[in-house]
Each structure stands twice: as structure tokens, then as C-alpha cells.
């Protein structure tokens, strides 16, 4: 069995974190934006105002998610937290879809 050196393990861990930071954070942010926009429209807010407000807040949300991906102990933990955080907005989006 071939084992990875410590340098190779560190590089793969960084690659996993970078992937979580870019693709995972983008996907989670887009999911939250869609769910909150639909929720605000359902609660009576004008559609343009809802999308604009949530989109402005998404810049801060993306930054927090990206920083948390690098703060995680390992890439698997970063991905598992992102998947768990994606479940409530996904369920909300499914419930609000017409």
C-alpha cells in the first residue's frame, strides 16, 4: 500500500479547503439567497426589494462561509458543516416552491 507523505497530505487538505471555500461557499450562498428571497416575497415584500436586500447580504454570508472553510480542522469537516447548513434552506425552498 502506498502512503502519502506529510507534504502530499497537506496539499490535498489545502485543495479540499480551497474547493470547499469556492464551490461549496458559492453553492450554499446561492441556496440561502434563493430560499430567503422566496420567503420574503411570500411574506409580502416586493420581489425586487427582496432580491436586492438578500443579494447585498450574500456578500457577507459568502465571506463568513469561506473563512469557516479554512478554519475547519480538515476538509471533511468543512464539507459536512456546509451540507448540514444547506439542509434547512433547501427544505424551505422546496416548501415554498409552487
C-alpha positions in Angstrom: 0.0 0.0 0.0 1.3 3.4 -1.0 1.1 6.1 1.6 1.1 9.8 1.1 3.9 11.9 2.6 3.1 14.7 5.0 3.6 17.3 2.3 1.2 15.5 -0.1 -1.4 15.2 2.7 -1.1 18.9 3.4 -1.5 19.8 -0.2 -4.6 17.6 -0.6 -6.1 19.1 2.5 -5.5 22.6 1.1 -7.0 21.6 -2.2 -10.1 20.3 -0.3 -10.4 23.5 1.7 -10.0 25.7 -1.4 -12.7 23.6 -3.2 -15.0 24.0 -0.2 -14.2 27.7 0.1 -15.0 28.4 -3.6 -17.6 25.9 -4.9 -19.1 25.0 -1.5 -19.5 28.5 -0.3 -20.9 29.7 -3.6 -23.4 26.9 -3.7 -24.5 27.4 -0.1 -24.8 31.1 -0.5 -26.9 30.7 -3.7 -29.2 28.3 -1.9 -29.7 30.6 1.0 -30.3 33.6 -1.3 -32.9 31.7 -3.2 -34.7 30.5 -0.1 -34.7 33.9 1.7 -35.8 35.7 -1.4 -38.8 33.4 -1.8 -39.6 33.6 1.9 -39.5 37.4 1.8 -41.8 37.5 -1.3 -44.2 35.1 0.4 -44.2 37.4 3.5 -45.3 40.3 1.3 -42.1 42.1 0.4 -41.8 43.5 -3.1 -39.8 41.0 -5.3 -37.2 43.5 -6.4 -36.5 44.7 -2.9 -36.3 41.2 -1.5 -33.8 40.0 -4.1 -31.7 43.2 -3.8 -31.6 43.1 0.0 -30.8 39.4 0.2 -28.1 39.7 -2.6 -26.4 42.5 -0.7 -26.4 40.4 2.5 -25.0 37.5 0.5 -21.6 39.1 0.2 -21.1 39.0 3.9 -22.5 35.5 4.1 -20.1 34.2 1.4 -17.2 35.7 3.3 -18.2 34.0 6.6 -18.7 30.7 4.9 -15.4 30.9 3.1 -13.5 31.8 6.3 -15.1 29.0 8.2 -14.0 26.5 5.5 -10.4 27.5 6.2 -11.0 27.5 9.9 -12.2 23.9 9.9 -9.8 21.2 11.2 -10.0 19.2 8.0 -11.8 19.5 4.6 -14.2 16.7 5.5 -15.5 18.7 8.5 -15.8 21.8 6.3 -17.9 19.9 3.7 -20.0 18.2 6.4 -20.8 21.5 8.0 -21.7 23.0 4.7 -24.0 20.1 3.8 -25.7 20.3 7.2 -26.2 24.1 6.8 -27.6 23.6 3.3 -30.5 21.3 4.5 -32.7 24.0 6.1 -32.7 26.4 3.2 -33.2 23.5 0.8 -36.2 22.3 2.7 -37.6 25.9 2.9 -37.1 26.3 -0.8 -38.9 23.0 -1.5 -41.8 24.1 0.7 -42.1 27.5 -0.9 -41.9 26.3 -4.5 -45.2 26.4 -6.2 
